[in-house]
Amino acid sequence: MRQSIRVRFTMIFVGLMAAVLITLWAVNSFFLEGFYTKQKLKLLEDAYEQLNEFVIAKAEEGENITDDLQSLYSKDGEQNEASRMLRLMSEKYNTTIVIVDSMNDNTVPPFRDGRFLAERVHQYILGKNAPQTETLISEDNYKIQKSYDMRSQGYYLESWGFFDDNRTIFIMSMPLASIHESVAVSNKFMAYVGLAALVFGSILMYGTTKMVVSPIRSLAALSARMSELDFEARYTGNSEDEIGILGHSMNTLSEKLKETIGALKTANNELQRDIEEKVRIDETRKDFIANVSHELKTPIALIQGYAEGLTEGMAEDPESRDYYCDVIMDEANKMNKMVKQLLNLTALEFGNDMPVMEQFDLVTLIQGVLSSSGILFQQKDATVIFEPAGPVRVWADEFKIEEVIINYLNNALNHLEGEKRIEIRVEQLEGEVRVTVFNTGQHIPEEDLDNLWTKFYKVDKARTREYGGSGIGLSIVKAIMDSHNKACGVENVDGGVRFWFTLDSGM
């Protein structure tokens, strides 16, 4: 059966109000009396603790509290600390407090009520409890009980016993109001108020919901006519009321928008990727052609010049011809090396030569590179220092990391100065291994540090030409480390320059 939202809201309101009223009635009926009694018991316990501390303090001074309290009721007596404390507690807790000195039977207060309660506490001590007495708390020195007083025909909470000086007897009497009567009155009042609130609230709720339902109907009709527009809405319910009608209409809009916008986004992303890829390829092509043309210009000119010299007979003797041929072969080898490096770098940059990850000993790899490069170190009169503490396992492509180390060492050899010392260190960090290659020599200008990894970039072009560098070696290093998703860098330090890279530890 289809139900209006107005009816649903009204029923929910009635149910909530009824639940609240029933809960309040249950709490009042079953828990209020216990809570009220616990609060009174806590007051009596606090009063005992305060008086007990004062009595002990007086006992340590060789005095008794009853002597101090006598002045409270004398005609010309002055209020002292004890009397002020007793008066404050009596007013604060609405409690009658009687204190008796068991040594001389002095009673405070000495009036009729005081003597009456003093006799009662003596009866309690002797075990003569009234018939209608219920013990609530029983401690070593005192008890708290609920008693019925025939004179006032009311219930009292009474605390009686000894203080810790084992001399002073006390009784504290606190009236306990009829909580049953209070609960009944409270429940009756709550029933009247709750019933009135229930009726008035139901009428108000039923009338108010009309202002909510009418706009929803209008919005549902509007959404059905606007199903071709750009709206994002979803309805997950399956009801057939006004909200259900609105939800189904908005679901229609959402489905159409999902298909349209999804197709547009897909086409736009593909177009954007195509444009970016075209621009990147075009820029790469232009840079590649420009840099390669520049780098090949010199060796081609030299090869051409010396070849013409041989052709024209400028080298008449065998020694000159051998020199011309050596120059031509050397420049050709440089060109061949550069082309191989460019092919390698291009494969790395385009993701065509991804690393094959494996676990290997990095120390053994470095020692192998140093052993094969020994002749180069001798030619440069270089001192190489590598003192590993032991095997270091890493995860990486062993052949590509070997190429990184070789490029770092070649770079160090080409820029050696001063002591001509190269230091290689392997440091184990948290989850990583850091490899550093240091060489003595001049510092790299700070403005050039970030550009060292760019292809064909040369800090000192004349010196680079001298040792046959192409400006590609460090670019290959950067590409290899990027393919491993690891870092590399360079920094100026005391006495020289230090290059570094990191790898994942294999431990």
C-alpha positions in Angstrom: 0.0 0.0 0.0 1.4 3.4 -1.0 1.8 5.8 1.8 2.2 9.6 1.6 5.4 11.2 3.0 3.2 13.4 5.2 1.7 10.3 6.9 5.2 8.7 7.3 6.6 11.8 8.9 3.7 12.1 11.3 3.9 8.4 12.3 7.7 8.7 12.9 7.1 11.8 15.1 4.4 10.0 17.1 6.6 6.9 17.5 9.6 9.0 18.6 7.6 11.0 21.1 6.0 7.9 22.6 9.4 6.2 22.9 10.8 9.2 24.7 7.9 9.4 27.1 8.0 5.7 27.9 11.8 5.9 28.4 11.4 8.8 30.8 8.7 7.0 32.7 10.9 3.9 33.1 13.9 5.9 34.2 11.8 7.7 36.8 10.1 4.6 38.1 13.1 2.3 38.3 16.2 4.4 38.7 15.4 7.7 40.3 15.0 6.4 43.8 18.3 4.5 43.7 20.1 7.5 42.3 18.6 9.8 44.9 19.7 7.4 47.7 23.2 7.0 46.4 23.7 10.8 46.3 22.6 11.1 50.0 24.9 8.2 50.9 27.8 10.0 49.2 27.1 13.1 51.2 27.1 11.2 54.5 30.4 9.5 53.6 32.0 12.9 52.7 30.8 14.4 56.0 32.3 11.5 58.0 35.7 11.8 56.2 35.9 15.6 56.9 34.9 15.3 60.6 37.2 12.3 61.1 40.2 14.3 59.8 39.4 17.1 62.1 38.9 14.8 65.1 42.3 13.1 64.5 44.0 16.5 64.2 42.5 17.5 67.5 43.5 14.2 69.1 47.1 14.7 68.0 47.1 18.1 69.7 45.7 16.4 72.9 42.3 18.0 72.6 38.8 16.7 72.0 36.3 18.1 69.4 33.5 18.2 72.0 35.3 20.8 74.0 35.6 23.1 71.0 32.0 22.6 70.1 30.6 23.5 73.5 31.3 27.2 72.8 28.9 27.1 69.9 26.0 26.8 72.2 27.2 29.0 75.1 25.8 32.5 75.5 29.1 34.3 75.2 30.9 31.7 73.3 32.8 32.6 70.1 32.7 30.6 67.0 35.9 28.6 66.5 37.1 26.4 63.7 35.2 23.3 64.9 31.9 25.1 65.4 32.1 26.8 62.0 32.8 23.4 60.4 29.8 21.8 62.1 27.5 24.6 61.2 28.6 24.6 57.6 28.1 20.9 57.2 24.7 21.0 58.9 23.5 23.7 56.5 25.2 22.3 53.4 24.0 18.7 53.8 20.7 19.4 55.7 22.0 17.1 58.3 21.6 17.0 62.1 25.0 16.0 63.6 25.4 14.9 67.2 28.9 14.2 68.7 29.4 12.4 72.0 32.5 12.1 74.1 32.5 8.5 75.3 34.9 9.4 78.2 32.6 12.0 79.9 29.4 11.6 78.0 29.5 15.2 76.9 27.0 15.7 74.1 27.0 18.4 71.3 24.5 19.9 70.8 23.2 19.6 74.4 19.6 20.3 73.5 16.6 18.0 73.3 17.3 16.7 69.7 20.9 16.2 70.5 20.1 14.1 73.6 17.5 12.2 71.7 20.0 11.2 69.0 22.7 10.5 71.6 20.4 8.0 73.2 19.7 6.4 69.8 23.3 6.0 69.0 23.9 4.3 72.4 21.1 1.9 71.6 22.6 1.2 68.2 26.0 0.5 69.8 24.3 -1.9 72.2 22.6 -3.6 69.2 19.1 -2.3 69.8 18.1 -1.3 66.3 14.6 -0.2 65.5 12.5 -2.7 63.6 12.3 -0.7 60.4 16.0 -0.3 59.9 18.0 -1.3 56.8 21.8 -1.2 56.8 23.1 0.3 53.5 26.8 0.6 54.2 28.8 -1.1 56.9 32.5 -0.1 57.6 34.8 -0.9 60.5 34.1 2.4 62.3 30.7 3.4 61.1 27.4 2.3 59.5 24.9 4.0 57.3 21.3 2.8 57.6 17.8 3.7 56.5 15.5 4.1 59.4 11.8 5.0 59.9 11.0 7.6 62.5 7.7 7.0 64.3 7.6 10.6 65.6 7.8 12.3 62.2 6.5 9.3 60.3 9.3 9.7 57.7 12.4 7.9 56.6 15.9 9.0 57.5 19.4 8.1 56.5 21.5 7.7 59.7 25.3 7.4 59.9 26.7 6.4 63.3 29.8 5.0 64.8 33.2 6.0 66.1 35.9 8.3 64.8 39.5 7.0 64.5 40.4 8.5 67.9 38.4 5.6 69.4 36.8 8.1 71.8 34.3 10.2 70.0 30.9 8.8 69.0 28.8 10.4 66.4 25.4 10.2 64.7 24.3 12.1 61.6 20.7 12.1 60.6 19.5 13.2 57.2 15.8 13.3 56.2 15.0 11.2 53.2 12.1 12.7 51.3 9.4 10.3 49.9 10.9 9.5 46.6 7.9 7.3 45.7 5.5 10.2 45.9 7.9 12.4 43.9 8.1 9.8 41.1 4.4 9.4 40.9 3.8 13.1 40.7 6.6 13.5 38.1 5.2 10.6 35.9 1.7 12.1 36.1 2.9 15.6 35.1 5.0 14.1 32.3 2.0 12.1 31.0 -0.2 15.3 30.7 2.6 17.3 29.1 3.6 14.5 26.8 0.1 13.8 25.6 -0.5 17.5 24.8 2.9 17.7 23.0 2.1 14.5 21.1 -1.3 15.7 19.8 -0.1 19.3 19.0 3.2 18.0 17.4 1.4 15.5 15.2 -1.0 18.1 13.8 1.9 20.5 13.3 4.0 17.8 11.6 1.2 16.8 9.3 0.6 20.3 8.2 4.3 21.2 7.9 5.2 18.3 5.6 3.0 19.8 2.9 5.6 22.5 2.4 8.2 19.7 1.8 6.1 17.5 -0.5 4.9 20.1 -2.9 8.4 21.3 -4.0 9.5 17.8 -4.4 6.6 17.1 -6.8 7.5 20.2 -8.8 11.2 19.3 -8.9 10.4 15.8 -10.1 8.3 17.1 -12.9 11.0 19.6 -13.8 13.7 17.0 -13.8 11.7 14.8 -16.2 11.7 17.7 -18.7 15.4 18.4 -18.2 16.7 14.9 -18.7 19.1 16.0 -21.5 20.9 18.6 -19.4 24.1 18.3 -17.4 22.9 17.1 -13.9 24.7 14.7 -11.6 22.2 13.0 -9.3 21.7 9.4 -8.1 18.8 7.8 -6.3 19.3 4.4 -4.7 16.0 3.9 -3.1 13.1 1.8 -4.5 10.1 3.6 -2.9 7.2 4.7 -5.0 6.3 7.9 -3.1 7.2 11.5 -4.1 10.9 11.1 -3.4 10.9 7.8 -5.4 9.4 9.7 -8.4 12.1 12.3 -8.1 14.8 9.7 -7.7 13.8 7.8 -10.8 13.8 11.0 -12.9 17.2 12.0 -11.7 18.5 8.5 -12.4 17.5 8.9 -16.0 19.4 12.1 -16.1 22.4 10.6 -14.5 22.6 7.7 -16.9 22.4 9.9 -19.9 25.0 12.3 -18.5 27.3 9.3 -17.6 27.3 8.0 -21.1 27.8 11.5 -22.7 30.4 12.8 -20.3 32.2 9.5 -20.2 32.5 9.5 -24.0 33.6 13.1 -24.1 36.3 12.6 -21.4 37.6 9.5 -23.2 37.9 11.3 -26.5 39.4 14.3 -24.9 42.0 12.3 -23.0 43.0 10.4 -26.1 43.2 13.7 -28.1 45.3 15.3 -25.3 47.7 12.3 -25.2 48.1 12.3 -28.9 48.8 16.1 -28.9 51.3 15.8 -26.1 53.0 12.8 -27.7 53.3 14.5 -31.0 54.7 17.7 -29.4 57.2 15.6 -27.4 58.3 13.5 -30.3 58.7 16.7 -32.5 60.7 18.4 -29.8 62.9 15.3 -29.3 63.5 15.0 -33.0 64.5 18.7 -33.3 66.8 18.5 -30.3 68.3 15.2 -31.5 69.0 16.4 -35.0 70.5 19.7 -33.7 72.7 18.1 -31.1 73.8 15.2 -33.3 74.6 17.6 -36.1 76.6 19.7 -33.8 78.5 16.8 -32.3 79.3 15.1 -35.6 80.4 18.3 -37.4 83.9 18.3 -35.9 84.8 14.6 -36.4 83.4 14.7 -39.9 85.4 17.8 -40.7 88.5 16.2 -39.4 87.9 12.9 -41.2 87.2 14.8 -44.4 90.3 17.1 -44.0 92.7 14.3 -43.3 91.2 12.1 -46.0 91.7 14.9 -48.6 95.2 15.3 -47.3 95.9 11.7 -48.1 94.2 11.9 -51.5 96.2 15.0 -52.5 99.5 13.4 -51.4 100.2 15.8 -48.5 101.5 12.8 -46.5 104.4 11.7 -48.5 106.3 9.7 -46.0 104.9 6.6 -44.2 105.0 8.2 -40.7 102.8 11.1 -41.9 100.4 8.7 -43.6 100.1 6.6 -40.4 99.4 9.7 -38.4 96.6 10.8 -40.9 95.1 7.3 -40.7 95.2 7.3 -36.9 93.4 10.6 -36.7 90.7 9.3 -39.1 90.2 6.1 -37.2 90.1 7.9 -33.8 87.4 10.3 -35.0 85.5 7.4 -36.5 85.6 5.5 -33.3 84.4 8.6 -31.4 81.5 8.9 -33.8 80.7 5.2 -33.5 80.8 5.4 -29.7 78.5 8.4 -29.7 75.9 6.7 -32.0 75.9 3.7 -29.7 75.3 5.9 -26.6 72.5 7.7 -28.4 70.8 4.5 -29.3 71.1 3.3 -25.8 69.8 6.5 -24.3 66.9 6.7 -26.8 65.9 3.1 -25.8 66.0 4.0 -22.1 64.0 7.3 -22.5 61.3 5.6 -24.6 61.0 2.7 -22.2 62.2 0.1 -24.7 65.0 -1.2 -22.5 63.5 -1.7 -19.0 65.7 -3.1 -16.3 65.7 -6.8 -15.4 65.6 -6.8 -11.6 67.8 -9.3 -9.8 69.7 -9.7 -6.6 73.5 -9.4 -6.7 76.6 -8.4 -4.8 77.4 -4.8 -5.5 80.9 -5.0 -4.1 81.8 -7.8 -6.4 80.5 -5.8 -9.4 82.6 -2.7 -8.4 85.7 -4.8 -7.9 85.2 -6.3 -11.4 84.9 -2.9 -13.0 88.0 -1.6 -11.2 90.0 -4.7 -12.2 89.1 -4.3 -15.9 89.9 -0.5 -15.8 93.3 -0.9 -14.2 95.2 0.2 -17.3 93.2 3.4 -17.5 94.1 4.2 -13.9 97.8 3.6 -14.6 97.7 5.9 -17.6 96.2 8.7 -15.6 98.5 8.0 -12.6 95.3 7.8 -10.5 95.0 6.4 -7.0 91.8 4.4 -6.6 90.5 3.7 -3.0 87.8 1.1 -2.4 87.7 -0.6 0.9 84.4 -2.5 1.3 83.5 -4.0 4.7 81.9 -7.0 3.1 79.4 -8.1 0.6 76.4 -5.8 -0.1 73.3 -7.3 -1.7 71.1 -5.1 -3.9 68.1 -5.4 -6.2 68.7 -3.9 -9.7 69.7 -4.6 -13.3 73.3 -5.7 -12.8 74.4 -4.8 -16.4 72.9 -1.3 -16.3 74.4 -0.6 -12.8 77.7 -1.7 -14.2 77.3 0.9 -17.0 76.5 3.6 -14.3 79.6 2.8 -12.4 81.8 2.8 -15.5 80.4 6.2 -16.6 81.0 7.7 -13.1 84.6 6.3 -13.1 85.3 7.6 -16.7 83.9 11.0 -15.7 86.2 11.0 -12.6 89.2 10.1 -14.6 88.6 12.8 -17.2 88.4 15.5 -14.5 91.2 14.4 -12.1 93.5 17.1 -10.8 95.7 17.6 -7.8 96.3 14.4 -5.8 94.6 12.4 -8.6 92.6 10.4 -6.1 89.4 8.5 -6.7 87.4 7.1 -3.7 84.5 4.7 -4.0 82.2 4.1 -1.0 79.2 1.9 -0.5 77.0 2.8 2.5 74.1 0.9 3.8 71.2 3.1 4.8 67.7 2.2 6.0 66.3 0.0 3.2 68.8 1.5 0.7 72.4 1.3 -0.4 74.2 4.5 -1.4 77.2 4.4 -3.8 79.5 7.5 -4.0 82.4 8.2 -6.5 84.7 11.0 -5.4 87.5 12.5 -7.4 89.9 15.3 -6.6 89.7 18.3 -8.9 88.0 21.6 -9.5 84.5 22.2 -8.3 81.6 22.3 -10.8 80.0 25.8 -11.0 76.7 25.7 -9.0 74.7 26.9 -12.0 75.9 23.9 -14.0 75.1 21.2 -11.4 71.5 20.6 -12.5 72.3 20.7 -16.2 75.0 17.9 -16.0 72.3 15.2 -16.7 71.0 16.9 -19.9 72.2 15.3 -23.1 75.1 17.0 -24.9 75.6 19.4 -22.1 79.2 20.2 -21.4 80.7 22.4 -18.7 84.1 22.8 -20.4 83.7 22.1 -24.1 87.4 22.4 -24.8 88.3 19.9 -22.2 85.5 17.6 -23.2 86.8 17.6 -26.8 90.3 16.8 -25.5 89.2 13.4 -23.9 86.6 12.7 -26.5 83.5 13.2 -24.4 80.1 13.6 -26.0 78.0 14.8 -23.0 75.9 11.7 -23.1 77.4 9.5 -20.3 75.7 11.3 -17.4 72.4 11.4 -19.3 72.5 7.6 -19.6 73.2 7.4 -15.9 70.1 9.6 -15.2 68.0 7.5 -17.5 69.1 4.2 -15.9 68.4 5.4 -12.4 65.0 6.8 -13.5 64.1 3.4 -15.0 64.9 1.9 -11.5 62.9 4.7 -9.8 66.0 5.6 -7.7 67.9 8.8 -7.2 71.3 10.1 -8.4 73.1 13.3 -7.9 76.3 15.3 -7.7 77.7 17.7 -5.1 80.8 19.8 -4.6 82.8 18.8 -1.5 86.2 19.7 0.0 88.9 18.8 -2.4 86.8 17.8 -5.3 83.4 16.5 -6.6 81.3 13.6 -5.5 78.7 11.7 -7.6 76.2 9.3 -6.0 73.3 7.0 -6.7 71.0 4.8 -4.5 69.6 1.2 -4.9 67.2 -0.9 -3.0 68.9 -3.1 -0.4 68.7 -6.8 -1.0 69.2 -7.7 2.7 
